[in-house]
Amino acid sequence: MLAAALYYGDFVQIALVIVSAALAIVSVNAYRKRPEGRYLLLMLAFSLLCIISAGTAVVELFTGAGPVAVQLVEVYLVPSLELLMVVSFLVAILWSTRTKRRLVTVLLATVLAVGIGASAASLAASPGLGALASLPAGCVRPEGGFLIVASSMGYNDSIAHGAPVKSWPVLDVPQGEDVAITVCNTYSQAVGFQVTHYLSQEIQAIQPGQVLKVNFVANEAGSFDIYCAVFNPIHIYLQGGELNVS
């Protein structure tokens, strides 16, 4: 079921890239025939939509990008382009008389400036793209066990490892062994941690800065999903873990 949903999501993302590229081509041809301000803005908006869709598809489907590149695209580049795209759409839609055009342009330029300023302030306040969030107290790997750190990059940087298309993290244990897992949350929102069959009876929610320690006996062989049952902005990237008991 999960694999089918992931493949469906990939298909939708690729379809969106194709549709946005077609719209961009149509808008370029329309501007070439009628080089007016409205068509210029529409061309800009559809071109940005194409760039956003393609960038998102590359990040989701290409697993060679490192954590810094992924965070740069998803946290800073895509939201900035989306803001510019929306402003372009709104100005194009409201484009009419010269007086209204001036008023709308000034208003939306103000909105754009405020958005860019807020983004710049957030970027300046952040510790940096490559900086690691501080680990909460008790966030250490248990002896003979596993350490999983939840961050804006997923479980143990799962986004950079191709999640959710590719499984990550992957834990391999022999059948009958005692399994100890420590899960730390360095993300700004609560995350969940579940393992089918072993930790699926109740939702395990981990608040920011908290540590969850779980122990169980791997009494059944097979491959079991590690996933998050708490909705948050990175929910989809917390669905691809595996516990392999052999």
N, C-alpha and C positions, 0 to 999 in steps of 0.2 A: 504493500500500500504506500509506504513512504517513498520507495524507489519510483513508483509510478507518478506520485505527486511531484517528485523532483524533476523527472523527465518532462512532465507536463509544464512545469515552471520554466525549464530551459527552452521548450518549444515556444512558449508565449513570449519570452524575452527575445528570441531570435526573430519571431514574427513582428514584434514591436520595432526592432531595428529596421526590418525591411519596409514596413509601413512608413516609418518616420523618414527613411531615405527617399521613398517615393514622393512623400509630401514636400520634402526639401527640393527635389528636382522640379516638381510642379511649380512651387513658389518662385524658384529661380527663373523659370521660363516666363511666368506671369510678370515678374519685375522687368525682364528684358523687353517684353512687349509694351508694358506700361510703367516706365521708370518714375513712379510716384512714391511719396513718403509712406503711404499705407502698405504698398506692396513690398517696399524695402523692409519695413518692420516685420511683415509676415514672413518674408524670406529669412530674416534673422532668427525669428522665433522657431520656425520649422527646422532650420539648420542647427540651432542649439538643441532642439529635441532629438535630432539625429545623433548629435555628438554625445548627449547624455545617455541615450539608449545604448549606443555602441560602447561607451565607456563602462556602463554598468554590466553589459554582457561580457566584456573582456574580463572584468574583475571577478564575475561569478563563474565563468567557464574556464579561464586560464589560471592555472595554479602555480605558474612560475613567478608571479609578482610577490615581492617581499612585503612584510607587514607595513613598512613605512609607505610604500607606494600605494597599497590598498587603502590605508587610512587617509592619505592625501586625497585620493580620488573620491572616497565615499563620504568623508567628513567635511572636506573643504571645497573641492572642485565642483562636484555634482550639485550641492546646494546653491553655490554661487551662480552656476549656469542656469539652474532652475529659476532662481529669482529674476535673472535677466530675461529669461524666456517669458515668464509671466508678465513682466512689465512691457515687453515688446508686444505681446498679444493684446494687452489692455489698451495700449496707446493706439494700436492698429484698429481695434474695434471702435474706440471712441473718436477716431479721427474724422472730423467733419469740417466745420467752418474754421477760418483762420483764427478767430478769437478763441473758439473752444479748443482748437489744437494747442494754442499757446498755454491756456489754463491747464489742460490735461497733461501736457508735457511737463510743466513746472511741478504739478502735483505728484506725478509719478516719478519724476526725477528726484523729488524730495524723499519719496518712499524708498527708492533705490539707494539713495545716499545713506539713509538711516540703516537700511539692511546691510550695506557694505561696511558701514562704521561699526555696527554690532558684531559682524563677522570678524572684522579686524581686531576689535577689542577682545573677543573670545580667543582668537589666535594668539594675541599678545599675552593673555593671561594663562594660556596653556603651557605645560612644562616642555613642549616640543614634540614633534612627530615621533622621534625615535626614543623618547624618554619612557621608562617603565614606571607604572604606578607603584606606590609603596605597598608592600605586602603587609597585611594585618598580622597582629600577634598570633602566634600559633600556626602560621602558614608554613609548615615544614613537611617534607615527605616522611610518612611513617616508615619505620624500619620494615623492609621487605614489601612495602606497599606502593601506592601511587599518589602523586600530587597533581591536582588539576586546578589551574588558575583561570577564573573567569574574568575577562576584561572586555574592552570595546572591540577586541579582535576575536572574541569567541572563547571557547575552551582551549587553552594552551595554543593560542594563535590559530584557531581552526580555520579562519577565513583564508589565511595565507596557505593553508594546506588543502584548499579546494572544497571546504565545507560549504553547503551541505551535499554537493555532488559526490565528493569523496569522503569516506569515513575518517573522522578525527575527533578526539583522540581514540586510539585503539589499544585496549588493555588485553594482554594474553596471560591466562592463568591456567594451571592444571586443575582438573576436576578434584573436588574434595579439599582444596586448599582454603585456608582462611584469607579473605581478601580485606585489606585495609585501604581506604581511600580518604584523602583529605582534600576538600574542595574549598578554595578561597575566592571571595568575590571582591575584585578591585574595580568593578564596573560601578557606574553612578546610580544604577537602579537594581532592584532585586532580580535575581536569577533563580532558576530551579535546577534540580539535579535528580534525575530518575534513572533507574535501570530496570528494564522489563524483567518480570519474574522475581527479581531480587529486591528492588526498591520501587515498587509500583503501587503499593497499597495506599499511600498517602502522599500528597504533594510536599516535596521538600523545597522550601523557599529560603534563600540565603540573602539577607539584606546586605547593602554595601558595607564593606569593612568587616564582615562576619566570616567565620570559618565553620564548615560542616565536616564532621568526622563520622564515617560510616564503616561498619564491619559486618561481614556476612560470610557464610561458607558457600563456596561454589559447588553446590551439590548436584547441579544438573548441567550436562554438557550441551554445547550449542553456541550460537551467536546471538547476543542480546543487545538491544538498542540502549545507548546512553543518550538521554534527551532532557530538554527543559520543558516543564509544564507551567511555567510562569511567563505570561506574555510581557514582552519588552521590545525595544527597537531592534535588538540583535537576536530575537527569538529564532529566526530561521537558521542562523548559523550555529545554534546550540542543539541541533537535532541529529547530527550525523555521527555521534560517537558509537563505539562498539566494545562490548566485552566478550571476548572469545574464550570459552571454557572447553578444554580438550583433555 
